Amino acid sequence: MSGPAGGPGLLWVDATATVATRLRTGIQRIVRGLAGEGARGSAVPVVPAVWEGAYRPASTRECRRLGPGLRRGPAGMVPGRGPQPGDRLFLPEILDRERSSALRGLLSLPGSERPEVIGIAHDALSWTSPQWTPPERREGFGAYLGLLARCDRVLVPSAFTAQELVRAWGEGAADPALRPPVPEVCPWPVDAVFRNAGPGSGPRPGETPVLACVGTLEARKNQGALLSACERLWGEGHDFRLELVGRQRARAEREWPDRIRAMRRRGRPVRWRGRVGEADLVALYRGASFSVYPSLAEGFGLPIAESVACGCPCLCAGFGAMGEVAAGGGCRTLPAVTGEALATAIGGLLRAPGEVEELRREAARRSWPGWADWIAGLPPGPS
């Protein structure tokens, strides 16, 4: 798509919520990668955008929240300019009601009078698997999925998410009079800090094996099954440490933090580190024997990719989106992620360091695109 003057249009990235938070969970990592690393390396001009009744370029201060050295937009851009016909507008955040309503109005205009609007669906789990989502987070999710059905294009990170999104639209999340776009599968790249980490070696000979688990503490991430598995293995005499990283979903969700503290009081070698910076996360992966990602369902499974990119093998589900990420190598997969299955698999890997090293070699052979590569490799939209 060309811009108003016949040259390439701008690529706008809606980063409204991300510039207002320091969280670095899944969606924020994707927004920062696309608007941060993507902006610095892409041949296409990328502009982080913020919604304030209309889209505007992010301020210099807001850009600093997205990545070091990020500029507000390409040189010579008209101050205050928002997305125009010939531009592309990416929607990588879950939109609030105000933005959703405004975008419905924008999408009602002819395509020649507005930018191409590209929705990004991370997952549809709050609709298709509502048992894992608190009511306050489910509220409005159906309307958001309905807005995605109106976009010119929708990108998803896995074939599993494409299927779930189509299912949600068919179950009432989309206006039945609409013909939603076919979701385009574009797996997430991996941030440069993980791609450039170099192969990890795990603990030194004679050191206690370390297991890493990264993910928000919540029911769907299934850390409870991992804790049960580790409790069983420690009871059987296995020697290893468990390091968990990730924020607590909500103050009221106390089950896993309280359980971890109780285990530590009994002398179990488990530590919950909460949120950590990327450098500490890379160091954890590179020094771990392997990582465990016990989640029951994901739209992609970014911690699996980041672990493997650091040369750290990962034990995870072999189904859904996680199975897609794991299929490239460096992972041991499970058909069911129960406490019993995790205990059996972890115990087997602890007793078979040669298998772990072979997985580490598989991980080192994998290559991961960056965000500029991801932007450049996007399928062309309909003409």
C-alpha positions as CSV (number, residue, x, y, z in Angstrom):
1,M,0.0,0.0,0.0
2,S,1.4,3.4,-0.9
3,G,1.1,6.7,1.0
4,P,-0.6,9.9,-0.1
5,A,2.5,11.0,-2.1
6,G,2.9,7.7,-3.9
7,G,5.7,6.4,-1.6
8,P,5.4,3.7,1.1
9,G,2.8,4.6,3.7
10,L,3.6,4.7,7.4
11,L,3.1,1.7,9.7
12,W,1.3,2.9,12.9
13,V,1.3,0.7,16.0
14,D,-1.4,1.4,18.6
15,A,0.6,1.4,21.9
16,T,-1.8,3.4,24.0
17,A,-1.9,1.1,27.0
18,T,1.7,-0.1,26.8
19,V,3.3,3.4,27.0
20,A,1.4,3.9,30.3
21,T,2.8,0.7,32.0
22,R,6.1,-0.9,32.9
23,L,4.6,-4.4,32.7
24,R,6.4,-6.7,30.3
25,T,4.0,-9.6,30.0
26,G,3.0,-11.1,26.7
27,I,1.0,-8.3,25.0
28,Q,3.4,-5.6,26.2
29,R,6.4,-7.5,24.9
30,I,4.8,-7.8,21.5
31,V,3.9,-4.1,21.4
32,R,7.4,-3.1,22.5
33,G,8.9,-5.4,20.0
34,L,6.8,-4.2,17.1
35,A,7.0,-0.5,17.9
36,G,10.5,-0.6,19.5
37,E,12.9,-3.0,17.8
38,G,10.7,-3.1,14.7
39,A,10.8,0.7,14.4
40,R,14.6,0.8,14.7
41,G,15.3,-1.9,12.1
42,S,12.5,-1.8,9.6
43,A,12.8,-0.4,6.1
44,V,9.1,0.7,6.5
45,P,8.7,3.8,8.7
46,V,7.1,2.7,12.0
47,V,5.3,5.2,14.2
48,P,4.1,4.3,17.7
49,A,0.6,5.8,18.2
50,V,-1.5,6.8,21.2
51,W,-5.2,7.3,21.3
52,E,-6.5,10.6,22.8
53,G,-9.9,11.0,21.0
54,A,-7.8,10.5,17.8
55,Y,-4.5,8.8,17.1
56,R,-1.4,10.9,17.5
57,P,2.3,10.0,17.4
58,A,3.7,8.9,20.8
59,S,5.7,11.6,22.6
60,T,9.4,11.3,23.2
61,R,8.7,10.4,26.8
62,E,6.2,7.7,25.8
63,C,8.6,6.3,23.2
64,R,11.2,5.8,25.9
65,R,8.7,3.3,27.5
66,L,8.8,1.3,24.3
67,G,12.6,1.0,23.8
68,P,15.9,2.9,24.0
69,G,16.7,5.4,21.3
70,L,13.2,5.3,19.8
71,R,12.1,8.4,17.9
72,R,8.6,9.7,17.6
73,G,8.4,9.1,13.9
74,P,10.3,9.5,10.6
75,A,12.1,12.8,10.0
76,G,9.9,15.4,8.3
77,M,6.6,14.0,9.5
78,V,4.0,16.7,9.9
79,P,3.5,17.4,13.7
80,G,0.2,16.0,15.0
81,R,-0.3,13.8,11.8
82,G,-2.4,10.7,12.5
83,P,-2.9,7.6,10.3
84,Q,-3.9,8.6,6.8
85,P,-5.2,6.8,3.7
86,G,-2.2,4.7,2.4
87,D,-0.9,4.0,5.9
88,R,-1.3,0.9,7.9
89,L,-2.7,0.9,11.5
90,F,-1.8,-2.1,13.6
91,L,-3.9,-2.9,16.7
92,P,-1.8,-5.2,18.9
93,E,-3.5,-4.3,22.2
94,I,-6.9,-5.5,23.6
95,L,-8.9,-2.4,23.0
96,D,-11.1,-0.5,25.5
97,R,-14.6,0.5,24.7
98,E,-13.7,4.1,23.6
99,R,-11.1,2.9,21.0
100,S,-13.4,0.1,19.9
101,S,-16.2,2.4,19.2
102,A,-14.1,4.9,17.4
103,L,-12.5,2.2,15.2
104,R,-15.9,0.9,14.3
105,G,-16.6,4.3,12.9
106,L,-13.3,4.4,11.1
107,L,-13.9,1.0,9.6
108,S,-17.3,2.1,8.2
109,L,-15.5,4.4,5.8
110,P,-14.5,3.3,2.3
111,G,-11.0,1.8,2.2
112,S,-9.8,4.7,0.1
113,E,-10.6,7.2,2.8
114,R,-8.8,5.7,5.7
115,P,-5.7,3.6,6.6
116,E,-5.7,-0.1,6.3
117,V,-6.6,-1.5,9.7
118,I,-4.8,-4.7,10.8
119,G,-6.0,-6.4,13.9
120,I,-3.6,-8.6,15.9
121,A,-5.4,-11.4,17.9
122,H,-3.1,-12.9,20.5
123,D,-5.6,-15.5,21.5
124,A,-9.4,-16.0,21.9
125,L,-9.2,-17.9,25.2
126,S,-11.3,-15.6,27.2
127,W,-14.2,-16.6,24.9
128,T,-13.4,-20.2,24.1
129,S,-12.1,-21.2,27.5
130,P,-13.8,-18.7,29.9
131,Q,-13.2,-20.9,33.0
132,W,-9.7,-19.5,33.2
133,T,-10.7,-15.8,33.0
134,P,-12.2,-13.7,35.8
135,P,-15.5,-12.1,34.9
136,E,-14.1,-8.6,35.0
137,R,-11.5,-9.5,32.3
138,R,-14.1,-11.3,30.2
139,E,-16.3,-8.2,30.1
140,G,-16.1,-6.6,26.7
141,F,-13.9,-9.3,25.2
142,G,-16.6,-10.4,22.9
143,A,-17.0,-6.9,21.6
144,Y,-13.3,-6.7,21.0
145,L,-13.4,-10.0,19.0
146,G,-16.3,-8.5,17.1
147,L,-14.2,-5.4,16.2
148,L,-11.4,-7.7,14.9
149,A,-14.0,-9.3,12.6
150,R,-14.4,-5.8,11.0
151,C,-10.7,-5.2,10.4
152,D,-9.3,-5.4,6.9
153,R,-6.8,-8.1,8.0
154,V,-6.2,-10.0,11.2
155,L,-2.9,-11.5,12.1
156,V,-2.5,-14.4,14.6
157,P,0.6,-16.0,16.0
158,S,-0.4,-19.7,15.6
159,A,-2.7,-21.9,13.6
160,F,-4.4,-22.9,16.9
161,T,-5.3,-19.2,17.6
162,A,-6.7,-18.9,14.0
163,Q,-9.0,-21.9,14.7
164,E,-10.1,-20.5,18.0
165,L,-10.8,-17.1,16.6
166,V,-12.9,-18.4,13.8
167,R,-14.7,-20.6,16.3
168,A,-15.5,-17.5,18.5
169,W,-16.7,-15.5,15.5
170,G,-19.0,-18.4,14.6
171,E,-20.3,-18.7,18.2
172,G,-21.6,-15.1,18.2
173,A,-18.5,-12.9,18.8
174,A,-18.9,-11.4,15.3
175,D,-22.0,-9.8,13.6
176,P,-23.5,-12.7,11.6
177,A,-24.0,-10.2,8.7
178,L,-20.2,-9.7,8.4
179,R,-17.7,-11.7,6.4
180,P,-14.6,-11.6,8.7
181,P,-11.1,-11.7,7.2
182,V,-9.3,-15.1,7.1
183,P,-6.8,-15.0,10.0
184,E,-3.2,-14.9,8.7
185,V,-0.7,-17.0,10.8
186,C,2.4,-15.0,11.5
187,P,4.3,-16.5,14.4
188,W,5.9,-14.0,16.8
189,P,9.6,-13.3,16.5
190,V,11.9,-13.2,19.5
191,D,13.4,-10.0,20.9
192,A,17.1,-9.3,20.2
193,V,18.2,-9.7,23.8
194,F,17.2,-13.4,23.6
195,R,18.3,-14.0,20.0
196,N,21.7,-12.6,20.7
197,A,22.2,-14.3,24.1
198,G,24.4,-17.1,22.8
199,P,24.0,-20.8,23.7
200,G,23.5,-21.5,27.4
201,S,25.5,-24.2,29.1
202,G,23.3,-24.9,32.2
203,P,24.8,-25.4,35.6
204,R,28.5,-26.2,35.9
205,P,29.6,-29.8,36.6
206,G,28.8,-30.6,40.2
207,E,26.4,-27.8,40.7
208,T,22.7,-28.4,41.6
209,P,20.4,-28.6,38.5
210,V,18.2,-25.6,38.1
211,L,14.7,-25.6,36.6
212,A,13.3,-22.3,35.3
213,C,9.6,-21.5,35.0
214,V,8.5,-18.2,33.5
215,G,4.9,-17.0,33.4
216,T,2.3,-15.0,35.2
217,L,1.0,-16.8,38.3
218,E,-2.5,-17.8,37.4
219,A,-4.7,-20.9,37.0
220,R,-4.2,-21.3,33.2
221,K,-0.4,-21.2,33.5
222,N,-0.8,-24.3,35.7
223,Q,2.1,-23.6,38.1
224,G,0.2,-25.6,40.7
225,A,0.8,-28.9,38.8
226,L,4.5,-28.0,38.6
227,L,4.7,-27.4,42.3
228,S,3.0,-30.7,43.0
229,A,5.4,-32.5,40.6
230,C,8.4,-30.9,42.3
231,E,7.2,-31.7,45.7
232,R,6.9,-35.4,44.7
233,L,10.4,-35.4,43.2
234,W,12.0,-33.8,46.2
235,G,10.2,-36.3,48.4
236,E,11.8,-39.1,46.3
237,G,15.3,-37.6,46.9
238,H,15.9,-35.7,43.6
239,D,18.3,-32.8,44.0
240,F,17.4,-29.7,42.0
241,R,16.2,-26.0,42.5
242,L,13.1,-24.5,41.0
243,E,13.1,-20.8,40.1
244,L,9.8,-19.2,39.1
245,V,9.6,-15.8,37.4
246,G,6.4,-13.9,36.7
247,R,4.0,-11.4,38.3
248,Q,1.0,-12.3,40.4
249,R,-2.1,-11.8,38.3
250,A,-4.0,-10.0,41.0
251,R,-3.6,-9.4,44.7
252,A,-6.6,-11.6,45.5
253,E,-5.1,-14.5,43.6
254,R,-2.9,-15.8,46.5
255,E,-2.9,-19.5,46.0
256,W,0.5,-20.0,44.3
257,P,2.5,-17.4,46.3
258,D,1.2,-18.7,49.6
259,R,1.9,-22.3,48.5
260,I,5.5,-21.4,47.5
261,R,6.1,-19.7,50.9
262,A,4.8,-22.7,52.7
263,M,7.1,-25.0,50.7
264,R,10.1,-22.7,51.5
265,R,9.3,-22.9,55.2
266,R,9.5,-26.7,54.9
267,G,13.0,-26.3,53.3
268,R,12.1,-26.9,49.7
269,P,14.5,-25.3,47.3
270,V,12.0,-23.2,45.4
271,R,12.1,-19.4,44.8
272,W,9.5,-17.1,43.3
273,R,11.4,-14.0,42.0
274,G,8.4,-12.0,40.8
275,R,9.1,-9.7,37.9
276,V,12.7,-9.5,36.6
277,G,14.5,-7.5,33.9
278,E,15.4,-9.0,30.6
279,A,19.1,-9.4,31.5
280,D,18.2,-11.4,34.6
281,L,15.8,-13.5,32.6
282,V,18.4,-14.3,30.0
283,A,20.9,-15.2,32.7
284,L,18.3,-17.5,34.3
285,Y,17.6,-19.3,31.0
286,R,21.3,-19.7,30.1
287,G,22.2,-21.1,33.6
288,A,19.2,-23.4,33.9
289,S,19.3,-27.1,33.2
290,F,16.0,-26.7,31.3
291,S,12.8,-24.7,31.6
292,V,9.3,-26.0,32.3
293,Y,6.3,-24.2,30.9
294,P,3.3,-26.1,32.3
295,S,0.6,-23.9,30.7
296,L,-2.7,-25.6,29.7
297,A,-3.5,-23.2,26.8
298,E,-1.8,-20.3,25.0
299,G,-2.2,-18.2,21.9
300,F,1.5,-18.7,21.2
301,G,3.8,-19.6,24.1
302,L,6.4,-16.8,24.0
303,P,8.4,-18.2,27.1
304,I,9.0,-21.4,25.1
305,A,10.5,-19.5,22.2
306,E,12.6,-17.2,24.5
307,S,13.9,-20.2,26.5
308,V,15.0,-22.1,23.4
309,A,16.5,-19.0,21.8
310,C,18.7,-18.7,24.8
311,G,19.8,-22.4,24.3
312,C,17.7,-23.6,27.2
313,P,15.6,-26.7,26.5
314,C,11.9,-26.5,27.4
315,L,9.5,-29.0,28.8
316,C,6.0,-28.0,27.7
317,A,2.7,-29.2,26.2
318,G,2.8,-30.8,22.8
319,F,-0.7,-29.6,21.8
320,G,-2.2,-26.3,20.6
321,A,0.0,-23.3,20.0
322,M,2.6,-24.6,22.3
323,G,3.1,-27.7,20.2
324,E,3.6,-25.5,17.2
325,V,6.4,-23.5,18.9
326,A,8.0,-26.7,20.2
327,A,7.9,-28.5,16.9
328,G,11.1,-26.8,15.7
329,G,13.3,-28.6,18.2
330,G,14.9,-28.0,21.6
331,C,11.7,-29.1,23.5
332,R,10.4,-32.2,25.3
333,T,6.6,-32.2,24.9
334,L,3.8,-33.8,26.9
335,P,0.4,-35.0,25.7
336,A,-1.2,-33.9,29.0
337,V,0.3,-31.4,31.5
338,T,-0.7,-32.9,34.8
339,G,1.3,-33.1,38.0
340,E,2.0,-36.8,37.5
341,A,3.1,-36.3,33.8
342,L,5.4,-33.4,34.8
343,A,7.0,-35.4,37.6
344,T,7.7,-38.3,35.3
345,A,9.2,-36.1,32.6
346,I,11.2,-33.9,34.9
347,G,12.6,-36.9,36.8
348,G,13.5,-38.6,33.5
349,L,15.4,-35.5,32.3
350,L,17.2,-35.1,35.6
351,R,18.3,-38.7,35.3
352,A,19.3,-38.3,31.6
353,P,21.7,-35.4,31.2
354,G,22.7,-36.7,27.8
355,E,19.1,-36.2,26.6
356,V,19.1,-32.6,28.0
357,E,22.3,-31.9,26.1
358,E,20.9,-33.2,22.9
359,L,17.9,-30.9,23.3
360,R,20.3,-28.1,24.0
361,R,22.0,-28.8,20.7
362,E,18.7,-28.8,18.9
363,A,17.9,-25.4,20.5
364,A,21.2,-24.0,19.3
365,R,20.4,-25.0,15.7
366,R,17.1,-23.1,15.6
367,S,17.0,-19.6,14.2
368,W,14.6,-16.9,15.1
369,P,13.5,-13.8,13.1
370,G,13.6,-10.3,14.6
371,W,10.9,-7.8,14.5
372,A,12.2,-6.0,11.4
373,D,12.3,-9.4,9.6
374,W,8.7,-10.0,10.8
375,I,7.5,-6.7,9.4
376,A,9.3,-7.3,6.1
377,G,8.0,-10.8,5.8
378,L,4.3,-10.0,6.3
379,P,2.1,-11.4,3.5
380,P,0.9,-8.6,1.2
381,G,-2.6,-7.5,1.8
382,P,-5.4,-7.6,-0.7
383,S,-4.9,-5.1,-3.5
